Amino acid sequence: MAGRSKVLRPAEHMAAIFAQEGAAQRMFTKFADLPAEIRCLIWRKASPSRPRVIQVAYQAEKEIWRACVDSCGGLPPIIPVCREARKEALKPYTRLLETWVDFEEDTIFISDPMFNIRVPRSKFMDAAYLNSIKRIAFTEDVYFGMKLLYESSPQLVDSQGAIVRKMNGLSHFTLVLMEDGARSE
């Protein structure tokens, strides 16, 4: 059966993870007998959150912003072990943009020029989660597109600074400079 993966029991899954990481394959068979509080502490320590960059794009046909496929990096590898592990591993995450986002660690990356169009930008800016975003990044095309629109129609659109300031929870702003293909010789 090529292409199908074997479903592992929790103990087998953990053994497989340890084997991948080069650890000795020893089985601890009394884990389920530990108090729930201790098991949860262990699951929490086994699933540290790590910063990720979540690239988002606007889907015009659905009029929604969503995470780009494969842009998010992985979630903690213990999620498929069991319900208890999944519950602990997902505690820092919120379901958003059709993926899981950790507002403390993850950066929302906007590279889609649709952000410069009023309706799509309003869909993003009016969302309930806007003030929860702490880290955001724009490509230079998006950022300077906002600037050009403001310079051409200041009565109709906000400046890029005003747009960023509306993100009340923001603590980190990143401008991503793209390579322009010019070569220095």
C-alpha positions in Angstrom: 0.0 0.0 0.0 2.2 2.8 -1.2 1.3 6.3 0.0 -0.7 5.1 3.1 0.8 5.7 6.5 0.4 3.3 9.4 -1.8 4.5 12.3 0.3 4.3 15.5 -0.9 3.9 19.0 0.3 6.7 21.4 3.2 4.7 22.8 4.3 3.6 19.3 4.0 7.2 18.1 6.2 8.5 20.9 8.7 5.6 20.3 8.8 6.6 16.6 9.5 10.3 17.5 12.3 9.3 19.9 13.8 7.0 17.3 13.7 9.8 14.7 15.5 12.1 17.2 18.2 9.4 17.9 17.1 8.7 21.4 17.2 5.2 22.8 13.9 3.2 22.2 12.8 2.6 25.8 9.2 2.2 26.7 7.7 3.8 29.8 4.6 1.8 30.3 3.2 3.6 33.4 2.6 7.0 31.8 -1.2 6.4 31.8 -1.0 5.7 35.5 0.5 9.2 36.3 -1.9 11.9 37.6 -3.5 14.0 34.9 -1.7 17.1 36.1 1.7 15.5 35.7 0.8 14.0 32.3 -0.3 17.5 31.1 2.9 19.0 32.3 4.9 16.5 30.4 2.8 17.0 27.2 3.3 20.8 27.6 7.1 20.4 27.9 7.1 18.0 24.9 5.3 20.6 22.7 7.0 23.9 23.0 5.6 26.6 20.8 8.0 28.0 18.2 7.8 31.2 16.2 6.4 30.7 12.7 5.7 33.0 9.7 2.1 32.6 8.5 1.7 34.0 5.0 -1.9 35.0 4.2 -3.7 35.7 1.0 -7.1 37.0 0.0 -9.5 34.6 -1.7 -11.7 36.9 -3.7 -14.3 34.2 -4.6 -15.0 33.6 -0.9 -14.1 37.1 0.3 -11.9 35.8 3.1 -8.3 36.0 4.1 -6.7 32.7 4.8 -3.3 31.2 5.5 -1.4 30.0 2.4 -1.0 26.2 2.2 2.4 25.1 3.6 3.3 28.6 4.7 2.8 28.0 8.4 5.4 25.5 9.3 4.5 22.7 11.6 2.5 22.4 14.8 4.0 20.4 17.7 4.7 16.8 16.6 2.9 15.3 19.6 -0.6 16.5 18.4 -1.5 13.1 16.8 -0.4 11.1 19.9 -3.7 11.3 21.8 -6.5 13.7 22.7 -4.8 14.7 25.9 -1.5 15.6 24.1 -3.4 17.5 21.4 -5.3 19.5 24.0 -2.1 20.5 25.7 -0.1 21.2 22.5 -2.9 23.4 21.1 -3.3 25.6 24.2 -1.3 28.5 23.0 -3.0 28.5 19.5 -6.2 30.0 18.2 -8.0 28.8 15.1 -7.7 31.7 12.7 -7.4 32.2 8.9 -8.1 28.5 8.5 -5.0 27.5 10.4 -3.7 27.5 14.0 -2.0 30.8 15.1 0.0 31.5 18.3 -0.5 35.3 18.7 2.5 35.4 21.1 5.0 33.8 18.7 3.7 33.8 15.1 4.1 36.5 12.5 1.3 37.2 10.1 2.9 37.9 6.7 1.0 39.9 4.1 2.4 39.6 0.7 -0.8 39.7 -1.3 -1.3 43.0 -3.1 -5.0 42.6 -2.6 -4.3 44.2 0.8 -4.1 47.5 -1.0 -7.7 47.3 -2.2 -10.2 48.8 0.1 -12.7 45.9 0.4 -10.1 43.1 1.0 -8.1 45.3 3.4 -11.3 46.1 5.3 -12.1 42.4 5.6 -8.7 42.0 7.3 -8.8 45.2 9.4 -12.4 44.7 10.6 -11.8 41.2 11.8 -12.3 40.4 15.5 -8.7 39.0 15.8 -7.0 42.2 14.5 -6.1 43.5 18.0 -4.7 40.1 19.0 -2.0 40.2 16.3 1.3 41.1 17.9 3.6 40.5 14.9 3.0 41.5 11.3 5.1 41.7 8.2 4.4 43.3 4.8 6.3 42.9 1.6 7.7 46.1 0.3 5.2 45.9 -2.6 2.3 45.9 -0.2 3.7 48.6 2.0 4.7 50.9 -0.7 1.5 50.2 -2.6 -0.3 51.6 0.4 1.9 54.6 0.3 1.3 55.3 -3.4 -2.5 54.9 -2.9 -2.4 57.4 0.0 -0.3 59.9 -2.0 -2.7 59.7 -4.9 -5.9 59.9 -2.9 -5.3 61.0 0.7 -9.0 61.8 1.2 -10.0 58.3 0.3 -7.5 56.0 1.9 -5.5 55.9 5.1 -1.7 56.2 5.1 0.3 53.0 5.7 1.2 54.4 9.2 -2.4 54.9 10.1 -3.2 51.4 8.9 -0.5 49.8 11.0 -1.5 51.9 14.0 -5.0 50.5 13.9 -3.5 47.1 14.9 -3.7 48.0 18.6 -2.0 44.8 19.9 1.0 45.1 17.5 4.5 44.9 19.1 6.6 43.9 16.1 6.4 45.2 12.5 8.6 43.8 9.7 9.1 45.2 6.2 10.2 42.4 3.9 12.5 43.6 1.2 12.3 41.4 -1.9 15.2 40.8 -4.2 14.7 42.9 -7.3 16.9 40.8 -9.6 19.6 43.5 -10.0 23.1 42.2 -9.9 26.1 44.1 -8.6 29.3 43.4 -10.5 
